[in-house]
Amino acid sequence: MNIGPYTFDEFKQKAAEFHGYAAPGLLVGGYMVELAKSRLPQGTLFEALVESQKCLPDAVQLLTLCSVGNGWMKVVNLGRYALTLYDKFTGLGVRVALDPTKLEMWPEIKGWYLKLKPKKEQDTDRLVDEIRRAGPSLCSMEEVVVPERFRRKAQMGAIGLCPVCGEAYPAHDGGVCRGCQGEAPYERLDQRQDMTDGPRLRAVPVGQAVGHKALHDMTRIVPAETKDPLVQAGQTLSPGDLCELQRMGRFEVYLEGDAA
């Protein structure tokens, strides 16, 4: 049974090239996307809403023009294996879900989807063959309308320059960017100390650092007004320092060893 313009084996190869391997969820997702597309009126300019962040978004990106990058696909991670394709202007659309009540004829799919057996005990060849033979019969479908709040495009708004790192960011995030507020998903190597050459450091919330000594200067920057060290290396941190550090967007500080 074909998946869009592809035979099953062609789509399996496309899935492997795009996703890294031909994941069962992506193969099932291909049938789900095509089933939803087939029930939309011809010529509908549609967008996608996906309820799982695993595999299913890639099926949408392989078979439609919708992607997270262009803003035509939203992932609302409810943990349900379902997707909706809908008219971008009216919100009218079709929701397709992998239906647990339709898996009794397909024991390998049921075991995989409901996690009834460990992955190492699954028969991958049999699982893929069952997906090939079952096709869209695994799915349930319903007509839905997507509310306007999910169709609305997020606007970035005004752009500011972070006084701490100097990078551009959405000004509505606050006086400094979210990365400098402690949400950065990385640590800069030039700010880390080699554990083999010096004391072991650990980051703690500023509230836990009161009474301990600062290991380095912490600079306060007020654009067009001042740039000076709020805290100097060796200074004992006080409750007043805590408030000022939070105001300048610093919510963690480094302490030696097991301090605090």
KOLVEXLUM-336796 format. One record per atom (N, C-alpha, C): residue in one letter; atom name; z, y, x. Coordinates in steps of 0.2 Angstrom, whole numbers, always signed. Each point is the difference from the previous one (the first is absolute). Last residue first. Example, Ala and Ser with C-alpha at 12.3 -4.5 7.8 and 13.67 -1.06 7.14 Angstrom:
BEGIN
["s","N",[+35,-11,+64]]
["s","CA",[+1,+6,+4]]
["s","C",[+3,+5,-4]]
["a","N",[+0,-28,+2]]
["a","CA",[+0,+6,-4]]
["a","C",[+0,+6,+4]]
This chain:
BEGIN
["a","N",[+254,+127,+138]]
["a","CA",[-1,+1,-7]]
["a","C",[+0,-7,-4]]
["a","N",[-7,-3,+25]]
["a","CA",[+4,+6,-3]]
["a","C",[-1,+0,-7]]
["d","N",[-8,-17,+17]]
["d","CA",[+3,-1,-7]]
["d","C",[+3,+6,-3]]
["g","N",[-17,+5,+20]]
["g","CA",[+3,-7,-2]]
["g","C",[+2,-1,-7]]
["e","N",[-6,+25,+5]]
["e","CA",[+0,-5,+5]]
["e","C",[+3,-7,-3]]
["l","N",[-14,+19,-15]]
["l","CA",[+7,-1,+3]]
["l","C",[-1,-6,+5]]
["y","N",[-17,+18,-16]]
["y","CA",[+1,-6,+5]]
["y","C",[+7,+0,+3]]
["v","N",[-9,+10,-25]]
["v","CA",[+1,+2,+7]]
["v","C",[+1,-7,+4]]
["e","N",[-10,+9,-26]]
["e","CA",[+2,-5,+4]]
["e","C",[+1,+3,+7]]
["f","N",[-8,+13,-18]]
["f","CA",[+4,-4,-4]]
["f","C",[+3,-6,+5]]
["r","N",[-14,+26,+0]]
["r","CA",[+2,-6,+4]]
["r","C",[+6,-4,-3]]
["g","N",[-11,+21,-8]]
["g","CA",[-4,-6,-1]]
["g","C",[+2,-6,+5]]
["m","N",[+10,+23,-3]]
["m","CA",[-6,+0,+4]]
["m","C",[-4,-6,+0]]
["r","N",[+20,+2,-13]]
["r","CA",[-4,+6,-2]]
["r","C",[-7,+0,+4]]
["q","N",[+17,-16,+6]]
["q","CA",[-3,-2,-6]]
["q","C",[-5,+6,-2]]
["l","N",[+14,+5,+18]]
["l","CA",[-5,-5,+2]]
["l","C",[-4,-2,-6]]
["e","N",[+18,+14,-4]]
["e","CA",[-6,+4,+3]]
["e","C",[-5,-5,+2]]
["c","N",[+20,-9,-9]]
["c","CA",[-4,+4,-5]]
["c","C",[-6,+3,+3]]
["l","N",[+15,-11,+15]]
["l","CA",[-3,-5,-4]]
["l","C",[-5,+4,-5]]
["d","N",[+14,+12,+14]]
["d","CA",[-6,-2,+3]]
["d","C",[-4,-5,-4]]
["g","N",[+22,+6,-7]]
["g","CA",[-5,+5,-1]]
["g","C",[-7,-1,+3]]
["p","N",[+18,-16,+3]]
["p","CA",[-3,+0,-7]]
["p","C",[-5,+6,-1]]
["s","N",[+2,-7,+25]]
["s","CA",[+5,+2,-5]]
["s","C",[-3,-1,-7]]
["l","N",[-4,-9,+28]]
["l","CA",[-3,+1,-7]]
["l","C",[+5,+2,-5]]
["t","N",[+0,+3,+28]]
["t","CA",[+3,-4,-5]]
["t","C",[-2,+2,-7]]
["q","N",[-14,+3,+24]]
["q","CA",[+4,+3,-5]]
["q","C",[+3,-5,-5]]
["g","N",[-16,-5,+18]]
["g","CA",[+7,+0,+2]]
["g","C",[+5,+3,-6]]
["a","N",[-25,+8,+1]]
["a","CA",[+2,-6,+3]]
["a","C",[+7,+0,+2]]
["q","N",[-7,+17,-19]]
["q","CA",[-2,-1,+7]]
["q","C",[+3,-7,+2]]
["v","N",[-8,+14,-24]]
["v","CA",[+5,-5,+3]]
["v","C",[-3,-1,+7]]
["l","N",[-11,+15,-12]]
["l","CA",[+5,+0,-4]]
["l","C",[+6,-4,+3]]
["p","N",[-20,+14,+13]]
["p","CA",[+3,-7,-1]]
["p","C",[+6,+1,-5]]
["d","N",[-22,+16,-3]]
["d","CA",[+5,-1,+5]]
["d","C",[+4,-7,-1]]
["k","N",[-19,+19,-9]]
["k","CA",[-1,-7,+2]]
["k","C",[+5,-1,+5]]
["t","N",[-8,+19,-21]]
["t","CA",[+4,-3,+6]]
["t","C",[-2,-7,+1]]
["e","N",[-13,+16,-15]]
["e","CA",[+7,+3,+1]]
["e","C",[+3,-3,+6]]
["a","N",[-22,-7,-9]]
["a","CA",[+0,+8,+1]]
["a","C",[+7,+3,+1]]
["p","N",[+2,-24,-9]]
["p","CA",[-7,+3,+2]]
["p","C",[+1,+7,+0]]
["v","N",[+19,-16,+6]]
["v","CA",[-1,+4,-6]]
["v","C",[-7,+3,+1]]
["i","N",[+14,-22,+12]]
["i","CA",[-6,+5,+0]]
["i","C",[+0,+3,-7]]
["r","N",[+18,-15,+17]]
["r","CA",[-1,+3,-7]]
["r","C",[-6,+5,+1]]
["t","N",[+8,-23,+16]]
["t","CA",[-2,+7,-1]]
["t","C",[-1,+2,-7]]
["m","N",[+15,-17,+17]]
["m","CA",[-4,+0,-7]]
["m","C",[-1,+7,-2]]
["d","N",[+7,-15,+24]]
["d","CA",[+0,+6,-4]]
["d","C",[-4,-2,-6]]
["h","N",[+13,-20,+10]]
["h","CA",[-6,+4,+2]]
["h","C",[+1,+7,-4]]
["l","N",[+16,-18,-2]]
["l","CA",[-3,-2,+6]]
["l","C",[-6,+4,+2]]
["a","N",[+24,+4,-15]]
["a","CA",[-7,+0,+0]]
["a","C",[-3,-2,+7]]
["k","N",[+24,-7,-10]]
["k","CA",[-3,+5,+4]]
["k","C",[-8,-1,+0]]
["h","N",[+20,-5,-20]]
["h","CA",[-3,-3,+6]]
["h","C",[-4,+5,+4]]
["g","N",[+11,+4,-21]]
["g","CA",[+5,-2,+5]]
["g","C",[-2,-3,+6]]
["v","N",[-15,-1,-21]]
["v","CA",[+5,+5,+0]]
["v","C",[+5,-3,+5]]
["a","N",[-19,-12,-8]]
["a","CA",[+0,+2,+7]]
["a","C",[+5,+5,+1]]
["q","N",[-7,-11,-21]]
["q","CA",[+4,-4,+4]]
["q","C",[+1,+2,+7]]
["g","N",[-13,+12,-15]]
["g","CA",[+7,+0,-3]]
["g","C",[+4,-5,+4]]
["v","N",[-23,+2,+4]]
["v","CA",[+3,+5,+3]]
["v","C",[+8,+0,-2]]
["p","N",[-14,-23,+1]]
["p","CA",[+0,+6,-4]]
["p","C",[+4,+6,+3]]
["v","N",[-10,-17,+18]]
["v","CA",[+5,+0,-6]]
["v","C",[-1,+6,-4]]
["a","N",[-12,-16,+22]]
["a","CA",[+0,+6,-5]]
["a","C",[+5,-1,-5]]
["r","N",[+1,-9,+26]]
["r","CA",[-2,-2,-7]]
["r","C",[+0,+6,-4]]
["l","N",[+0,-10,+28]]
["l","CA",[+0,+6,-5]]
["l","C",[-1,-3,-7]]
["r","N",[+8,-8,+27]]
["r","CA",[-3,-2,-6]]
["r","C",[+1,+5,-5]]
["p","N",[+0,+6,+26]]
["p","CA",[+4,-3,-5]]
["p","C",[-4,-1,-6]]
["g","N",[-14,-1,+22]]
["g","CA",[+5,+4,-2]]
["g","C",[+4,-3,-6]]
["d","N",[-19,-10,+11]]
["d","CA",[+1,+5,+5]]
["d","C",[+6,+4,-2]]
["t","N",[-10,-17,-13]]
["t","CA",[+2,-4,+6]]
["t","C",[+2,+5,+5]]
["m","N",[-8,+7,-22]]
["m","CA",[+7,-3,+0]]
["m","C",[+2,-4,+6]]
["d","N",[-16,+22,-4]]
["d","CA",[+0,-7,+2]]
["d","C",[+6,-3,+0]]
["q","N",[-5,+20,-16]]
["q","CA",[+3,-1,+6]]
["q","C",[-1,-8,+2]]
["r","N",[-14,+19,-17]]
["r","CA",[+4,-6,+0]]
["r","C",[+2,-1,+8]]
["q","N",[-15,+16,-9]]
["q","CA",[+7,+2,-2]]
["q","C",[+5,-6,+1]]
["d","N",[-24,-1,+5]]
["d","CA",[+3,+5,+4]]
["d","C",[+7,+3,-2]]
["l","N",[-13,-16,-13]]
["l","CA",[+2,-3,+6]]
["l","C",[+4,+5,+5]]
["r","N",[+0,+2,-27]]
["r","CA",[-4,+2,+5]]
["r","C",[+3,-3,+7]]
["e","N",[+1,-11,-25]]
["e","CA",[+4,+4,+5]]
["e","C",[-4,+1,+6]]
["y","N",[-5,-6,-28]]
["y","CA",[-1,-1,+7]]
["y","C",[+5,+4,+4]]
["p","N",[-6,+3,-24]]
["p","CA",[+1,-7,+1]]
["p","C",[-1,-2,+7]]
["a","N",[+11,+23,-12]]
["a","CA",[-6,-3,+4]]
["a","C",[+1,-7,+1]]
["e","N",[+15,+15,-13]]
["e","CA",[-4,-5,-3]]
["e","C",[-5,-3,+4]]
["g","N",[+16,+19,+4]]
["g","CA",[+3,-7,+2]]
["g","C",[-4,-5,-4]]
["q","N",[-4,+24,+1]]
["q","CA",[+6,-1,-4]]
["q","C",[+3,-7,+1]]
["c","N",[-21,+6,+10]]
["c","CA",[+5,+4,+4]]
["c","C",[+7,+0,-4]]
["g","N",[-19,-9,-11]]
["g","CA",[+1,-4,+7]]
["g","C",[+5,+3,+4]]
["r","N",[-7,+11,-20]]
["r","CA",[+4,-6,-1]]
["r","C",[+1,-4,+6]]
["c","N",[-4,+26,+3]]
["c","CA",[-3,-5,-3]]
["c","C",[+4,-6,-1]]
["v","N",[+11,+24,-2]]
["v","CA",[-4,-3,+5]]
["v","C",[-3,-6,-3]]
["g","N",[+9,+15,-15]]
["g","CA",[+0,+4,+6]]
["g","C",[-3,-3,+6]]
["g","N",[-7,-11,-23]]
["g","CA",[+6,+3,+2]]
["g","C",[-1,+4,+6]]
["d","N",[-16,-12,-15]]
["d","CA",[+5,-5,+3]]
["d","C",[+6,+3,+3]]
["h","N",[-20,+12,-9]]
["h","CA",[+5,-2,-5]]
["h","C",[+5,-5,+2]]
["a","N",[-19,+7,+13]]
["a","CA",[+6,+5,+1]]
["a","C",[+5,-2,-5]]
["p","N",[-17,-17,+13]]
["p","CA",[+1,+4,-7]]
["p","C",[+6,+4,+0]]
["y","N",[-11,-3,+24]]
["y","CA",[+3,-4,-5]]
["y","C",[+0,+3,-7]]
["a","N",[-7,+1,+29]]
["a","CA",[-1,+3,-7]]
["a","C",[+2,-5,-4]]
["e","N",[+10,+3,+25]]
["e","CA",[-5,-3,-4]]
["e","C",[+0,+3,-7]]
["g","N",[+17,+4,+18]]
["g","CA",[-6,+4,+0]]
["g","C",[-6,-2,-3]]
["c","N",[+24,-7,+3]]
["c","CA",[-5,-4,+4]]
["c","C",[-7,+4,+0]]
["v","N",[+20,+11,-10]]
["v","CA",[+2,-5,+5]]
["v","C",[-5,-3,+4]]
["p","N",[-4,+15,-18]]
["p","CA",[+3,+4,+6]]
["p","C",[+3,-5,+5]]
["c","N",[-21,-4,-18]]
["c","CA",[+7,-2,+1]]
["c","C",[+2,+4,+7]]
["l","N",[-19,+8,-18]]
["l","CA",[+1,-2,+7]]
["l","C",[+7,-2,+2]]
["g","N",[-14,+0,-25]]
["g","CA",[+5,+4,+5]]
["g","C",[-1,-3,+6]]
["i","N",[-14,+2,-25]]
["i","CA",[+1,-4,+6]]
["i","C",[+4,+4,+5]]
["a","N",[-4,-2,-29]]
["a","CA",[+0,+4,+6]]
["a","C",[+2,-5,+6]]
["g","N",[-10,-14,-19]]
["g","CA",[+3,+6,+0]]
["g","C",[+0,+4,+6]]
["m","N",[-7,-23,-9]]
["m","CA",[+4,+1,+6]]
["m","C",[+4,+7,-1]]
["q","N",[-7,-17,-21]]
["q","CA",[-3,+6,+4]]
["q","C",[+5,+1,+6]]
["a","N",[-7,-22,-17]]
["a","CA",[+5,+4,+4]]
["a","C",[-3,+5,+4]]
["k","N",[-10,-11,-23]]
["k","CA",[-1,+0,+7]]
["k","C",[+6,+5,+3]]
["r","N",[-1,-15,-24]]
["r","CA",[+0,+7,+3]]
["r","C",[+0,-1,+8]]
["r","N",[+2,-18,-16]]
["r","CA",[-7,+2,+2]]
["r","C",[+0,+6,+3]]
["f","N",[+20,-9,-8]]
["f","CA",[-2,-5,+5]]
["f","C",[-8,+2,+2]]
["r","N",[+11,+12,-17]]
["r","CA",[+4,+1,+6]]
["r","C",[-2,-4,+5]]
["e","N",[-10,-1,-22]]
["e","CA",[-3,+5,+4]]
["e","C",[+4,+1,+7]]
["p","N",[-1,-24,-12]]
["p","CA",[+3,+6,-2]]
["p","C",[-3,+5,+5]]
["v","N",[-12,-22,-7]]
["v","CA",[+4,+2,+5]]
["v","C",[+2,+7,-1]]
["v","N",[-7,-21,-17]]
["v","CA",[-2,+7,+2]]
["v","C",[+5,+2,+5]]
["v","N",[-11,-25,-9]]
["v","CA",[+5,+4,+1]]
["v","C",[-2,+7,+1]]
["e","N",[-7,-28,-6]]
["e","CA",[-2,+7,+0]]
["e","C",[+6,+5,+0]]
["e","N",[-2,-26,+10]]
["e","CA",[+2,+4,-6]]
["e","C",[-3,+7,+1]]
["m","N",[+1,-28,+11]]
["m","CA",[-3,+7,+0]]
["m","C",[+2,+3,-7]]
["s","N",[+6,-23,+19]]
["s","CA",[+0,+3,-7]]
["s","C",[-3,+7,+1]]
["c","N",[-5,-22,+16]]
["c","CA",[+2,+6,-1]]
["c","C",[+1,+2,-8]]
["l","N",[-9,-20,+13]]
["l","CA",[+7,+1,+2]]
["l","C",[+3,+6,-3]]
["s","N",[-23,-6,-1]]
["s","CA",[+3,-3,-6]]
["s","C",[+8,+0,+2]]
["p","N",[-19,+8,+14]]
["p","CA",[+4,+5,-4]]
["p","C",[+4,-3,-5]]
["g","N",[-6,-17,+19]]
["g","CA",[-3,+7,-1]]
["g","C",[+4,+4,-4]]
["a","N",[+0,-24,+7]]
["a","CA",[+4,+3,-5]]
["a","C",[-3,+7,-2]]
["r","N",[-8,-14,+19]]
["r","CA",[-2,-3,-7]]
["r","C",[+3,+4,-6]]
["r","N",[+5,+8,+23]]
["r","CA",[-7,+0,-1]]
["r","C",[-2,-3,-7]]
["i","N",[+22,-2,+7]]
["i","CA",[-1,+7,-2]]
["i","C",[-8,+1,-1]]
["e","N",[+8,-21,+7]]
["e","CA",[+2,+1,-7]]
["e","C",[-2,+8,-2]]
["d","N",[-4,-6,+22]]
["d","CA",[-5,-4,-4]]
["d","C",[+2,+1,-8]]
["v","N",[+14,+8,+17]]
["v","CA",[-6,+4,+0]]
["v","C",[-5,-3,-5]]
["l","N",[+20,-12,+4]]
["l","CA",[+2,+6,-3]]
["l","C",[-7,+5,-1]]
["r","N",[-1,-20,+13]]
["r","CA",[+0,-2,-7]]
["r","C",[+2,+7,-4]]
["d","N",[+0,+1,+23]]
["d","CA",[-7,-1,-2]]
["d","C",[+0,-2,-8]]
["t","N",[+21,+4,+11]]
["t","CA",[-4,+6,-1]]
["t","C",[-7,-1,-2]]
["d","N",[+24,-11,-4]]
["d","CA",[-7,-3,+2]]
["d","C",[-5,+6,-1]]
["q","N",[+28,+1,+5]]
["q","CA",[-5,+1,-5]]
["q","C",[-7,-3,+3]]
["e","N",[+22,+1,+11]]
["e","CA",[-1,-6,-4]]
["e","C",[-6,+1,-5]]
["k","N",[+9,+18,+14]]
["k","CA",[-3,-5,+5]]
["k","C",[-1,-7,-4]]
["k","N",[+9,+19,-12]]
["k","CA",[-7,+1,+2]]
["k","C",[-3,-6,+5]]
["p","N",[+20,-5,-18]]
["p","CA",[-1,+4,+6]]
["p","C",[-7,+1,+2]]
["k","N",[+6,-4,-26]]
["k","CA",[+0,-4,+6]]
["k","C",[-1,+5,+6]]
["l","N",[+1,+8,-21]]
["l","CA",[+3,-6,-2]]
["l","C",[+1,-4,+6]]
["k","N",[-10,+24,-6]]
["k","CA",[+4,-2,+6]]
["k","C",[+5,-6,-2]]
["l","N",[-17,+11,-14]]
["l","CA",[+7,+0,-2]]
["l","C",[+4,-2,+6]]
["y","N",[-23,+0,+3]]
["y","CA",[+1,+6,-3]]
["y","C",[+8,+1,-2]]
["w","N",[-9,-20,+10]]
["w","CA",[-1,+5,+5]]
["w","C",[+3,+7,-3]]
["g","N",[+0,-20,-13]]
["g","CA",[+4,-1,+5]]
["g","C",[+0,+6,+5]]
["k","N",[-16,-1,-17]]
["k","CA",[+7,+1,-3]]
["k","C",[+5,+0,+6]]
["i","N",[-22,-6,+5]]
["i","CA",[+1,+7,-1]]
["i","C",[+7,+2,-2]]
["e","N",[-5,-22,+2]]
["e","CA",[+0,+3,+7]]
["e","C",[+1,+7,-1]]
["p","N",[-3,-13,-19]]
["p","CA",[+6,-1,+3]]
["p","C",[+1,+3,+6]]
["w","N",[-15,+3,-22]]
["w","CA",[-1,+1,+7]]
["w","C",[+6,+0,+4]]
["m","N",[-1,-2,-24]]
["m","CA",[-6,-5,+2]]
["m","C",[-1,+1,+8]]
["e","N",[+17,+13,-11]]
["e","CA",[+1,-7,+0]]
["e","C",[-5,-4,+2]]
["l","N",[+1,+25,-2]]
["l","CA",[+0,-3,+6]]
["l","C",[+1,-8,+0]]
["k","N",[+1,+20,-16]]
["k","CA",[-7,-3,+0]]
["k","C",[-1,-4,+7]]
["t","N",[+20,+13,-7]]
["t","CA",[-1,-5,-5]]
["t","C",[-7,-3,+0]]
["p","N",[+6,+18,+15]]
["p","CA",[+4,-6,+2]]
["p","C",[-1,-5,-6]]
["d","N",[-17,+20,+7]]
["d","CA",[+4,-2,-6]]
["d","C",[+4,-7,+2]]
["l","N",[-12,+24,+12]]
["l","CA",[+1,-7,+1]]
["l","C",[+5,-3,-5]]
["a","N",[-13,+22,-7]]
["a","CA",[+6,-2,+4]]
["a","C",[-1,-8,+1]]
["v","N",[-13,+26,-8]]
["v","CA",[-1,-8,+1]]
["v","C",[+6,-2,+4]]
["r","N",[-8,+22,-16]]
["r","CA",[+4,-2,+4]]
["r","C",[-1,-8,+1]]
["v","N",[-15,+23,-8]]
["v","CA",[+1,-7,-1]]
["v","C",[+5,-2,+6]]
["g","N",[-5,+26,-13]]
["g","CA",[-2,-5,+5]]
["g","C",[+2,-7,-2]]
["l","N",[+1,+29,-4]]
["l","CA",[-1,-6,-4]]
["l","C",[-3,-6,+5]]
["g","N",[+4,+24,+5]]
["g","CA",[+6,-5,+1]]
["g","C",[-1,-6,-3]]
["t","N",[-14,+21,+2]]
["t","CA",[+3,-2,-7]]
["t","C",[+6,-4,+2]]
["f","N",[-14,+7,+18]]
["f","CA",[+1,+6,-4]]
["f","C",[+4,-1,-7]]
["k","N",[-6,-17,+17]]
["k","CA",[+4,+5,+3]]
["k","C",[+1,+6,-4]]
["d","N",[-3,-26,-7]]
["d","CA",[-4,+6,+0]]
["d","C",[+4,+6,+3]]
["y","N",[+7,-25,+8]]
["y","CA",[+0,+4,-6]]
["y","C",[-4,+6,+1]]
["l","N",[+11,-25,+9]]
["l","CA",[-6,+4,+1]]
["l","C",[-1,+4,-6]]
["t","N",[+21,-15,+11]]
["t","CA",[-3,+3,-6]]
["t","C",[-6,+4,+3]]
["l","N",[+17,-23,+7]]
["l","CA",[-3,+6,+2]]
["l","C",[-3,+3,-6]]
["a","N",[+19,-19,+11]]
["a","CA",[-4,+2,-6]]
["a","C",[-3,+7,+3]]
["y","N",[+20,-17,+6]]
["y","CA",[-7,-1,+3]]
["y","C",[-5,+2,-6]]
["r","N",[+26,+9,+6]]
["r","CA",[-4,-4,-5]]
["r","C",[-7,+0,+3]]
["g","N",[+18,+14,+9]]
["g","CA",[+1,-7,+2]]
["g","C",[-4,-5,-5]]
["l","N",[+1,+25,+1]]
["l","CA",[+4,-4,-5]]
["l","C",[+2,-7,+2]]
["n","N",[-12,+23,+11]]
["n","CA",[+2,-7,+2]]
["n","C",[+6,-2,-4]]
["v","N",[-22,+16,-1]]
["v","CA",[+7,+1,-3]]
["v","C",[+3,-7,+1]]
["v","N",[-23,+13,+10]]
["v","CA",[+5,-6,+1]]
["v","C",[+6,+2,-3]]
["k","N",[-26,+11,-3]]
["k","CA",[+7,+1,+1]]
["k","C",[+4,-7,+0]]
["m","N",[-27,+11,+4]]
["m","CA",[+5,-6,-1]]
["m","C",[+7,+2,+1]]
["w","N",[-18,+16,+3]]
["w","CA",[-2,-3,-6]]
["w","C",[+4,-7,-1]]
["g","N",[+1,+15,+20]]
["g","CA",[+4,+2,-6]]
["g","C",[-2,-3,-7]]
["n","N",[-8,-3,+24]]
["n","CA",[-4,+5,-4]]
["n","C",[+4,+2,-6]]
["g","N",[+10,-16,+15]]
["g","CA",[-2,+6,+4]]
["g","C",[-4,+5,-4]]
["v","N",[+7,-21,-9]]
["v","CA",[+6,+5,+0]]
["v","C",[-2,+6,+4]]
["s","N",[-19,-13,-14]]
["s","CA",[+4,-1,+6]]
["s","C",[+6,+5,+0]]
["c","N",[-25,-9,-14]]
["c","CA",[+7,+3,-1]]
["c","C",[+4,-2,+7]]
["l","N",[-23,-6,-8]]
["l","CA",[+1,+6,+5]]
["l","C",[+7,+2,+0]]
["t","N",[-6,-26,-4]]
["t","CA",[-1,+6,-4]]
["t","C",[+0,+6,+6]]
["l","N",[+4,-23,+6]]
["l","CA",[-5,-1,-6]]
["l","C",[-1,+6,-4]]
["l","N",[+15,-2,+20]]
["l","CA",[-6,-4,+1]]
["l","C",[-5,+0,-5]]
["q","N",[+22,+10,-3]]
["q","CA",[-4,+4,+5]]
["q","C",[-7,-4,+2]]
["v","N",[+16,-10,-15]]
["v","CA",[-3,+6,-3]]
["v","C",[-5,+3,+5]]
["a","N",[+12,-18,+8]]
["a","CA",[-5,-2,-4]]
["a","C",[-3,+6,-4]]
["d","N",[+18,+4,+14]]
["d","CA",[-6,-1,+4]]
["d","C",[-5,-3,-5]]
["p","N",[+21,+4,-9]]
["p","CA",[-3,+6,+1]]
["p","C",[-7,-1,+4]]
["l","N",[+14,-19,-5]]
["l","CA",[-4,+3,-5]]
["l","C",[-3,+6,+1]]
["c","N",[+15,-11,+16]]
["c","CA",[-6,-2,+0]]
["c","C",[-5,+3,-6]]
["k","N",[+25,+7,+0]]
["k","CA",[-2,-5,+4]]
["k","C",[-7,-3,-2]]
["q","N",[+14,+18,-10]]
["q","CA",[-2,+2,+6]]
["q","C",[-3,-6,+5]]
["s","N",[+2,+4,-28]]
["s","CA",[+2,-4,+5]]
["s","C",[-3,+3,+7]]
["e","N",[-6,+8,-22]]
["e","CA",[+7,-1,-1]]
["e","C",[+4,-4,+5]]
["v","N",[-23,+18,-4]]
["v","CA",[+2,-7,+2]]
["v","C",[+8,-1,+0]]
["l","N",[-22,+16,-10]]
["l","CA",[+7,+0,+1]]
["l","C",[+2,-7,+1]]
["a","N",[-25,+16,+1]]
["a","CA",[+4,-6,+0]]
["a","C",[+8,+1,+1]]
["e","N",[-25,+13,-10]]
["e","CA",[+5,+0,+5]]
["e","C",[+4,-7,-1]]
["f","N",[-26,+9,-9]]
["f","CA",[+6,-2,-1]]
["f","C",[+4,+0,+6]]
["l","N",[-22,+7,-16]]
["l","CA",[+3,+3,+7]]
["l","C",[+7,-2,+0]]
["t","N",[-20,-12,-15]]
["t","CA",[+6,+3,+0]]
["t","C",[+2,+2,+7]]
["g","N",[-20,-12,-8]]
["g","CA",[-1,+7,+2]]
["g","C",[+7,+4,+1]]
["q","N",[-2,-21,-16]]
["q","CA",[-4,+1,+5]]
["q","C",[+0,+8,+2]]
["p","N",[+22,-11,-11]]
["p","CA",[-7,+2,-2]]
["p","C",[-4,+2,+6]]
["l","N",[+19,-18,+4]]
["l","CA",[-1,+7,-1]]
["l","C",[-7,+2,-3]]
["r","N",[+8,-23,+6]]
["r","CA",[+2,+3,-7]]
["r","C",[+0,+7,-1]]
["s","N",[-6,-12,+21]]
["s","CA",[-5,-2,-5]]
["s","C",[+2,+2,-7]]
["k","N",[+14,+5,+19]]
["k","CA",[-6,+4,+0]]
["k","C",[-5,-2,-6]]
["a","N",[+20,-13,+4]]
["a","CA",[+2,+7,-3]]
["a","C",[-7,+4,+0]]
["l","N",[-2,-21,+10]]
["l","CA",[+2,-1,-7]]
["l","C",[+1,+7,-4]]
["e","N",[-3,-1,+24]]
["e","CA",[-6,-1,-4]]
["e","C",[+1,-1,-7]]
["v","N",[+19,+2,+14]]
["v","CA",[-3,+6,+0]]
["v","C",[-7,-1,-4]]
["m","N",[+13,-19,+3]]
["m","CA",[+3,+4,-5]]
["m","C",[-4,+7,+0]]
["y","N",[-7,-17,+15]]
["y","CA",[-1,-2,-7]]
["y","C",[+3,+5,-5]]
["g","N",[+5,+3,+23]]
["g","CA",[-7,+1,-2]]
["g","C",[-2,-1,-7]]
["g","N",[+22,-6,+8]]
["g","CA",[-1,+7,-2]]
["g","C",[-7,+2,-1]]
["v","N",[+6,-21,+8]]
["v","CA",[+1,+1,-8]]
["v","C",[-1,+7,-2]]
["l","N",[-2,-4,+23]]
["l","CA",[-6,-3,-4]]
["l","C",[+1,+0,-7]]
["l","N",[+17,+9,+14]]
["l","CA",[-6,+4,+0]]
["l","C",[-6,-3,-4]]
["g","N",[+21,-12,+3]]
["g","CA",[+0,+6,-5]]
["g","C",[-6,+4,+0]]
["p","N",[+1,-18,+16]]
["p","CA",[-1,-2,-7]]
["p","C",[+1,+6,-5]]
["a","N",[-9,+5,+25]]
["a","CA",[+7,-2,-4]]
["a","C",[-2,-2,-7]]
["a","N",[-13,+1,+23]]
["a","CA",[-2,+0,-7]]
["a","C",[+6,-2,-4]]
["y","N",[+0,+15,+23]]
["y","CA",[-1,-7,-2]]
["y","C",[-1,+0,-8]]
["g","N",[+0,+20,+12]]
["g","CA",[+2,-3,+5]]
["g","C",[+0,-8,-1]]
["h","N",[-9,+19,-14]]
["h","CA",[+8,-1,-1]]
["h","C",[+3,-4,+6]]
["f","N",[-24,+5,-2]]
["f","CA",[+3,+6,-1]]
["f","C",[+8,+0,+0]]
["e","N",[-15,-19,+5]]
["e","CA",[-2,+5,+4]]
["e","C",[+4,+7,-1]]
["a","N",[+3,-19,-14]]
["a","CA",[+3,-2,+6]]
["a","C",[-2,+6,+5]]
["a","N",[-9,+1,-21]]
["a","CA",[+7,+1,-1]]
["a","C",[+3,-1,+7]]
["k","N",[-22,-4,-3]]
["k","CA",[+1,+7,+0]]
["k","C",[+7,+1,+0]]
["q","N",[-6,-22,-2]]
["q","CA",[-2,+2,+7]]
["q","C",[+2,+8,+1]]
["k","N",[+2,-10,-21]]
["k","CA",[+5,-3,+4]]
["k","C",[-1,+3,+7]]
["f","N",[-17,+4,-16]]
["f","CA",[+6,+4,-1]]
["f","C",[+6,-2,+5]]
["e","N",[-19,-13,+0]]
["e","CA",[-2,+6,+3]]
["e","C",[+6,+5,-1]]
["d","N",[+2,-21,-10]]
["d","CA",[+0,-1,+7]]
["d","C",[-2,+7,+4]]
["f","N",[-2,-1,-24]]
["f","CA",[+7,-1,+2]]
["f","C",[+1,+0,+8]]
["t","N",[-21,+13,-8]]
["t","CA",[+2,-6,-2]]
["t","C",[+8,-1,+2]]
["y","N",[-9,+25,-6]]
["y","CA",[+1,-5,+5]]
["y","C",[+1,-7,-3]]
["p","N",[-2,+22,-10]]
["p","CA",[-7,-2,+2]]
["p","C",[+1,-6,+5]]
["g","N",[+20,+1,-16]]
["g","CA",[-5,+6,+1]]
["g","C",[-7,-2,+3]]
["i","N",[+13,-19,+0]]
["i","CA",[+4,+5,+0]]
["i","C",[-4,+6,+1]]
["n","N",[-7,-26,-9]]
["n","CA",[+0,+6,+4]]
["n","C",[+6,+5,-1]]
["m","N",[-1,-28,-2]]
["m","CA",[+0,+6,-4]]
["m","C",[+0,+6,+4]]
